[in-house]
Amino acid sequence: MKRKVGIFDAKTKFSELVGQVCSSGQTVTVTNRGKPVVDIAPARCGIGYPMSREQAFREIARLRAEIPPVSKAEIRELIEEGRG
């Protein structure tokens, strides 16, 4: 479940919210009069912020799903190409 924060609290505690989002990896929804207006979400690269083990495994799984599989023949060709 996403955490919800009112716009006034988000303004006054923005740095704290950003730190929590970066460390937990979870999105915070900012609301205005109870209606969602914007999400504060971690950047995909997240450089400079340590990932938890679970976050790292999820990111690896996401990346593996995006990369097309390579056949054994293609691997052999790349090996032979590197020896040339």
DADA-V948347 format. One record per residue. RES is the residue in one letter. SS is DSSP state (helix for helix, strand for strand, loop for the rest). PHI is phi in whole degrees, -180 to 180 (none if undefined). NEAR is the number of other C-alpha atoms within 8 Angstrom. Layout:
res->RES ss->SS phi->PHI near->NEAR
res->RES ss->SS phi->PHI near->NEAR
This chain:
res->M ss->loop phi->none near->2
res->K ss->loop phi->-72 near->7
res->R ss->strand phi->-82 near->7
res->K ss->strand phi->-115 near->8
res->V ss->strand phi->-135 near->10
res->G ss->strand phi->-67 near->11
res->I ss->helix phi->-62 near->9
res->F ss->helix phi->-65 near->6
res->D ss->helix phi->-64 near->9
res->A ss->helix phi->-63 near->11
res->K ss->helix phi->-67 near->7
res->T ss->helix phi->-78 near->6
res->K ss->loop phi->-122 near->8
res->F ss->helix phi->-58 near->9
res->S ss->helix phi->-60 near->6
res->E ss->helix phi->-64 near->7
res->L ss->helix phi->-61 near->10
res->V ss->helix phi->-61 near->9
res->G ss->helix phi->-60 near->8
res->Q ss->helix phi->-66 near->9
res->V ss->helix phi->-64 near->14
res->C ss->helix phi->-66 near->11
res->S ss->helix phi->-77 near->9
res->S ss->helix phi->-92 near->6
res->G ss->loop phi->80 near->10
res->Q ss->loop phi->-99 near->9
res->T ss->loop phi->-82 near->11
res->V ss->strand phi->-114 near->13
res->T ss->strand phi->-96 near->13
res->V ss->strand phi->-94 near->14
res->T ss->strand phi->-115 near->13
res->N ss->strand phi->-126 near->9
res->R ss->loop phi->57 near->5
res->G ss->loop phi->84 near->6
res->K ss->strand phi->-104 near->6
res->P ss->strand phi->-63 near->9
res->V ss->strand phi->-122 near->8
res->V ss->strand phi->-161 near->7
res->D ss->strand phi->-109 near->9
res->I ss->strand phi->-104 near->10
res->A ss->loop phi->-126 near->9
res->P ss->loop phi->-67 near->10
res->A ss->loop phi->-68 near->5
res->R ss->loop phi->-63 near->4
res->C ss->loop phi->-74 near->4
res->G ss->loop phi->56 near->8
res->I ss->loop phi->-63 near->5
res->G ss->loop phi->99 near->4
res->Y ss->loop phi->-117 near->7
res->P ss->loop phi->-68 near->6
res->M ss->loop phi->-97 near->8
res->S ss->loop phi->-75 near->6
res->R ss->helix phi->-60 near->6
res->E ss->helix phi->-64 near->7
res->Q ss->helix phi->-63 near->9
res->A ss->helix phi->-63 near->9
res->F ss->helix phi->-65 near->8
res->R ss->helix phi->-64 near->8
res->E ss->helix phi->-66 near->8
res->I ss->helix phi->-62 near->8
res->A ss->helix phi->-63 near->8
res->R ss->helix phi->-64 near->8
res->L ss->helix phi->-66 near->8
res->R ss->helix phi->-63 near->8
res->A ss->helix phi->-69 near->7
res->E ss->helix phi->-82 near->6
res->I ss->loop phi->-89 near->6
res->P ss->loop phi->-68 near->6
res->P ss->loop phi->-66 near->4
res->V ss->loop phi->-113 near->6
res->S ss->loop phi->-77 near->6
res->K ss->helix phi->-61 near->6
res->A ss->helix phi->-64 near->6
res->E ss->helix phi->-66 near->8
res->I ss->helix phi->-63 near->9
res->R ss->helix phi->-61 near->8
res->E ss->helix phi->-61 near->8
res->L ss->helix phi->-65 near->8
res->I ss->helix phi->-63 near->8
res->E ss->helix phi->-64 near->8
res->E ss->helix phi->-62 near->7
res->G ss->helix phi->-71 near->6
res->R ss->helix phi->-85 near->5
res->G ss->loop phi->-78 near->4
